[in-house]
Amino acid sequence: MERDGAGLPKRARLRVGYDKLGLEENWDSIVACDPAQGLVEAKSSENASQGLFDVLQTRWKIVPLEPGSDAPTTVKLDVNVKFRNPVYDQMFAQVEQKVAGAMISAFEKRVKQLDEKL
């Protein structure tokens, strides 16, 4: 992972896949973080995979319900996926919500791990 001067991720190699379909691939991404806006975006790099995906892009928006407090936070995840093979696009459309749910669950788990370290 490559980081910027502030220590935030700038480039990352992600491993993506879906076991039930037997799909897995490493994916180089450009990462943009804007802590002031609560925004993290990852999109395919100019050297993107020549394998499964044409596009793989995620955008996380993290907004405290009451800024400056320990109140709950809203997290919005947008995922843009386009497979090279249209059959995979159709299959993914059927499990898209489950995949997004798994991503949110992994995010929540990581937040709890980090919170325990504080």
C-alpha positions in Angstrom: 0.0 0.0 0.0 1.3 3.4 -0.9 0.5 6.4 1.4 0.4 10.1 1.0 2.3 12.7 3.1 -0.5 12.6 5.8 -0.2 8.8 6.0 -3.5 8.2 4.3 -3.8 5.4 1.7 -3.1 6.6 -1.9 -2.8 3.3 -3.8 -3.7 -0.2 -2.7 -3.8 -3.7 -4.0 -7.2 -5.3 -3.2 -8.2 -8.9 -3.4 -11.7 -9.3 -4.5 -13.8 -12.4 -5.1 -16.9 -14.3 -4.5 -16.4 -17.9 -3.4 -19.8 -19.2 -4.6 -19.0 -18.2 -8.1 -15.3 -19.2 -7.8 -14.2 -15.7 -8.7 -11.1 -14.1 -7.3 -8.7 -11.4 -8.5 -6.2 -8.9 -7.3 -7.0 -5.4 -8.3 -4.8 -2.3 -8.2 -6.7 0.8 -7.0 -6.2 4.5 -6.6 -7.5 5.6 -3.2 -8.6 9.1 -2.3 -9.4 10.0 1.3 -10.9 13.2 2.5 -11.3 13.0 6.3 -13.0 16.4 6.5 -15.8 15.1 4.3 -15.8 11.6 5.7 -15.1 10.3 2.3 -13.0 7.3 1.0 -13.0 6.3 -2.6 -11.2 3.5 -4.4 -11.3 3.1 -8.1 -9.4 1.0 -10.7 -6.0 2.3 -11.6 -4.7 3.0 -15.0 -3.0 -0.4 -14.8 -6.2 -2.2 -13.8 -6.7 -5.9 -14.1 -7.1 -7.5 -17.5 -9.2 -10.2 -15.8 -12.7 -10.3 -14.5 -13.6 -6.6 -14.1 -13.9 -3.6 -16.4 -14.8 -1.3 -13.4 -14.5 -1.8 -9.7 -15.1 1.3 -7.7 -16.2 1.9 -4.1 -17.2 5.1 -2.3 -17.6 5.2 1.4 -19.3 8.3 3.0 -19.1 8.4 6.8 -21.2 11.1 8.5 -21.6 11.5 12.3 -25.3 12.1 13.2 -24.2 14.6 15.8 -20.8 16.0 14.8 -18.3 16.1 17.6 -20.0 13.5 19.8 -19.9 9.8 20.3 -23.4 9.5 18.8 -24.0 6.9 16.1 -22.6 7.4 12.7 -24.2 6.9 9.2 -22.1 5.0 6.7 -23.1 5.0 3.1 -21.5 2.6 0.6 -21.7 3.0 -3.2 -20.3 0.2 -5.3 -19.9 0.3 -9.1 -18.9 -3.0 -10.6 -18.8 -4.0 -14.2 -17.6 -7.4 -15.2 -15.9 -8.0 -18.6 -18.3 -11.0 -19.1 -22.0 -10.0 -19.2 -23.0 -13.3 -17.7 -21.0 -12.5 -14.6 -22.8 -9.1 -14.5 -26.1 -10.9 -14.5 -25.0 -13.3 -11.7 -23.6 -10.5 -9.6 -26.8 -8.6 -9.8 -28.5 -11.4 -8.0 -26.1 -11.3 -5.0 -25.2 -7.6 -5.0 -27.0 -6.8 -1.8 -25.4 -9.7 0.0 -22.0 -8.6 -1.1 -22.6 -5.1 0.0 -23.9 -6.4 3.3 -20.7 -8.4 3.8 -18.6 -5.3 3.1 -20.5 -3.3 5.6 -20.2 -6.1 8.2 -16.4 -6.2 7.6 -16.3 -2.5 8.0 -18.2 -2.6 11.3 -15.9 -5.4 12.6 -12.8 -3.4 11.8 -14.3 -0.3 13.5 -14.9 -2.3 16.7 -11.3 -3.7 16.5 -9.9 -0.2 16.2 -12.2 1.1 19.0 -11.0 -1.5 21.4 -7.4 -0.3 20.8 -8.3 3.2 22.0 
